[in-house]
Every structure is written in structure tokens, then in C-alpha cells.
Amino acid sequence: MSTKKPIRVAVTGAAGNIGYALLFRIASGAMLGPDQPVILQLLEIPVEGPQKALKGVAMELEDCAFPLLQDMILTGDAEVAFKDVNWALLVGSKPRGPGMERADLLKDNGKIFIAQGQAIDKVAADDARVAVVGNPCNTNVMIAAAQAKRLSADRFTAMVRLDENRGRAQLAKKAGVSINEVSDLYIYGNHSPTMFADFTHTKIGGKAAADVIGDEAWLKTDFLPAVGKRGAAIIEARGVSSAASAANALIDHVRDLTTVGKVHSVAVKSEGRYGFNPDVWAGMPVKTTATGHEVIDSYEMDDFAKSKIALTNDELVGERETIKDLLA
Ligand code: NAX
């Protein structure tokens, strides 16, 4: 049995689809390591249906007899869920209902992230880190971070890793190589169809991806929209949105943010890098260090890449404008 101190991980929306694909992998050690005990602190909305479903998920977790799962806390109260947590995985949010405008969705979800940002800042551990998955994740993380007085903005990230994984898989398939051959593909901007999956610096088997693929038109007009709209394609095929692949990407996001030297796509406060508005959270390449992470800001962008980044930046700035009264 491991003698390590357990890491407390909060998961919101824990009885949802992504939660069901995520919790078992955290408890098995896939996210934080095979000898790292964990305590799961699970938040669901405080009404009977979701709370009952959450109990059922916890029963299944118990039935797995995971040696690393030291304890579980099930709650409808954010301050209980985030108490002393080292990681807060904010998955739960309100889905877009029929006839609902995107602006209303932004505002409704914004309110959730104000309350959760305040609770995290009040009760989480001093080393707490936050990963937002609930959409629109780049804007929700900005709202949560705006509530933080104790935790710094660099503790707050949002997930664009699913988009990176999707892009790497598509390039490997097109080139007929294994996934491991595809490197240096990073996602810039919003987790939405405007994102820019920067193939211009990607390598396949150590060579420029554009040379290996040999079809620039395919990269620009097939690959980019295919990655950007993959979420919609999954909904069209499955009838529900991506869950297992999203949970897998969140495992990758946290594991790589806790593995020194790893470089991957993370949405962070841009601070003006790559021409983004300084106050938006945008996907970009991030390298894990012994104390946290640093952004790799040295990639030179050509005019095509700059135009794509400008488009996704415009969308992020527009989202920020829509919810600006929630940032006060
Ligand atoms: P589900 O609707 O299956 O589950 C969401 C769960 O969150 C529900 O059980 C609900 O009761 C709970 N919830 C809602 N408000 C809450 C609150 N205030 N506190 C605690 N729990 C709350 O959705 P699921 O498929 O699990 O997706 C969750 C979120 O991930 C959605 O916003 C979705 O859009 C987003 N996604 C983000 C992705 C990304 O790459 N960033 C990809 C996958 C996914 O689309």
C-alpha cells in the first residue's frame, strides 16, 4: 500500500456522462500515477435525481475495490466539494436547451462558475489547480478565475486537449503512421469550431507535416474544419456528445500538467501571447515545470496562422463582452 499523502480531487457534474467515464480512471491511478492515493469529492446539483444518480456511481466505484481510492465525499454543496482540494475538475454545466440563445447559455453557465470560483478560492488547498471542461470552457474559466483573490490566474486552466488529440489522430490516419509519429500539434484559441489546430509547426516522423502530407489544401480546408467540428460530428453519430474521449483528454490534461517536461495544449490566460487579447483564456502550448507551467511563446506564425488566431481571438473577446458584468 502506498504511503503517499492522498491528493484530493473534486469533480463537478460527477453523475453526468463525462463523470461516468472519468471517475473510474482517476480512481485507478491513470491520472495521478499508479502509487498515488486519491480522495474523490463529488459535486452534483442538490436535487433528488442527480444526487441519487451520484450515489449509484459511488456504489460502482466502491465495487471496483480500487486500492488507491481512499475516500469519497458526495455532496450538493460547493464548499464541501472543494474543501482542501488539490485539483478541481469543473465538468458540470448547463446544456443549451431548445431555442436558447448562445448569449443566454453563456450567462446561465457564468453564474455557476462565479459560485464555484468563489468556493474554490475560499476553501481549496493553497496549491489548488482548476481545470474547466464545462462549456463554453474558455469563458467559464475566466469567470471562475475572476472570483479568485487568493489563488493566482495561472492556477486556472481550461481543456483544449481533446482537440489536440483529435488532430493528432486525424494526421496519423492521413499519413498512415502511428500516433507517436505526430508531434508539435498545438491548439490555439477557443474550444469551438474557430480553434486553430496549428499544423504549420507539426512534425510527422520528425519532418514537417505539410511535406509528409503533401497536400496543403487538405490541411487547410479538410483537416482544420474536421478537427473544429468533430464534437458536432460525434453528436450527429452518437446522439449525445463526446464523453469517453473528453474524459480521456482530461486525464491527459492533468497528467501532463503534473509531469515535468511535458508540452501540450492548454487554455491559459493569454497575457497577450500570440496576439490574443491579454485577458482571455486561449489554447496554446504549455510546458510543465517543477513548480507549475510556462507557456511556449516562441513559435513564429505565418500570415495564414495569424489570420486564424485573429478569428478565434475575436470570438473569445466577443464571449468576454457578453458576460462582462459577471467579471466584476
Ligand atoms: P451531462 O449533461 O451528461 O452531465 C453534466 C452534469 O453536470 C449533470 O449530471 C448535471 O446535473 C451536472 N451539473 C449541472 N450544473 C451543475 C452545477 N452547478 N454543479 C454541479 N453539477 C452540475 O454532460 P457531459 O456530457 O458530462 O458534459 C459536461 C460538459 O462538458 C458540458 O458542458 C459539455 O459541453 C462539456 N464538454 C467539453 C469538452 C471540452 O473539450 N472542453 C468536450 C466534451 C463536452 O462537450
Boltz pocket constraint, residues with backbone or C-beta under 6 A from the ligand:
constraints:
  - pocket:
      binder: B
      contacts: [[A, 12], [A, 13], [A, 14], [A, 15], [A, 16], [A, 17], [A, 18], [A, 19], [A, 43], [A, 44], [A, 45], [A, 50], [A, 91], [A, 92], [A, 93], [A, 94], [A, 95], [A, 112], [A, 132], [A, 133], [A, 134], [A, 135], [A, 136], [A, 137], [A, 159], [A, 160], [A, 161], [A, 162], [A, 163], [A, 191], [A, 231], [A, 241], [A, 242], [A, 243], [A, 246]]
      max_distance: 6.0
